[in-house]
């Protein structure tokens, strides 16, 4: 799915101007004059970034940002305002804004920020997909294989693993081979590197 820049601004002229600017460099753009219309169509699974105006009569940009936070991880948010001040800027960043830009906006600067926001969003999504795949591999391990994986990650030898688990060296070796196959890595070092990077919420940690 190609990234999309979602613009929410009640100023029709500003909306049209920004949309034309973004389309001029080949970006997909979806514009909304109403925050509620944006929320009706909002899909967090669509990659890209969101550009919000702060002052809108129906729902402010900061209120919309907080609503997005309530719904879970969202694409990066760039807040644009013609009435910037320190409290508003601080509130935007506390809510997780990627950037805060005051009007009049320098077009080239804005394009650069938007492109970096999109890159960040794509990188985050690749990371989520990667760890989802890793956790799927972990789910295929038996309880004993998870034990062996943890012990290999801790640097224990097969002889030490066999002794600790009270199994034969050959059985420990077979467990190791199955773990490497299921985790789709070629060496103990690669397995240890992967295990140490696994998030605390993974199935390995909860096993």
Rosetta blueprint (number, residue, H / E / L):
1 X L
2 X L
3 X L
4 X E
5 X E
6 X E
7 X E
8 X E
9 X L
10 X L
11 X L
12 X H
13 X H
14 X H
15 X H
16 X H
17 X H
18 X H
19 X H
20 X H
21 X H
22 X H
23 X H
24 X L
25 X L
26 X L
27 X L
28 X E
29 X E
30 X E
31 X E
32 X E
33 X L
34 X L
35 X H
36 X H
37 X H
38 X H
39 X H
40 X H
41 X H
42 X L
43 X L
44 X L
45 X L
46 X L
47 X L
48 X E
49 X E
50 X E
51 X E
52 X E
53 X E
54 X L
55 X L
56 X L
57 X L
58 X L
59 X L
60 X L
61 X H
62 X H
63 X H
64 X H
65 X H
66 X H
67 X H
68 X H
69 X H
70 X H
71 X L
72 X L
73 X L
74 X L
75 X L
76 X E
77 X E
78 X E
79 X E
80 X E
81 X E
82 X L
83 X L
84 X L
85 X L
86 X H
87 X H
88 X H
89 X H
90 X H
91 X H
92 X H
93 X H
94 X H
95 X L
96 X L
97 X L
98 X L
99 X E
100 X E
101 X E
102 X E
103 X L
104 X L
105 X L
106 X L
107 X H
108 X H
109 X H
110 X H
111 X H
112 X H
113 X H
114 X H
115 X H
116 X H
117 X H
118 X H
119 X H
120 X H
121 X H
122 X H
123 X H
124 X H
125 X H
126 X H
127 X H
128 X H
129 X H
130 X H
131 X H
132 X H
133 X H
134 X H
135 X H
136 X H
137 X H
138 X H
139 X H
140 X L
141 X L
142 X L
143 X H
144 X H
145 X H
146 X H
147 X H
148 X H
149 X H
150 X H
151 X H
152 X H
153 X H
154 X L
155 X L
156 X L
157 X L
158 X H
159 X H
160 X H
161 X H
162 X H
163 X H
164 X H
165 X H
166 X L
167 X L
168 X L
169 X H
170 X H
171 X H
172 X H
173 X H
174 X H
175 X H
176 X H
177 X H
178 X H
179 X H
180 X H
181 X H
182 X H
183 X H
184 X L
185 X L
186 X L
187 X L
188 X H
189 X H
190 X H
191 X H
192 X H
193 X H
194 X H
195 X H
196 X H
197 X H
198 X L
199 X L
200 X L
201 X L
202 X L
203 X H
204 X H
205 X H
206 X H
207 X L
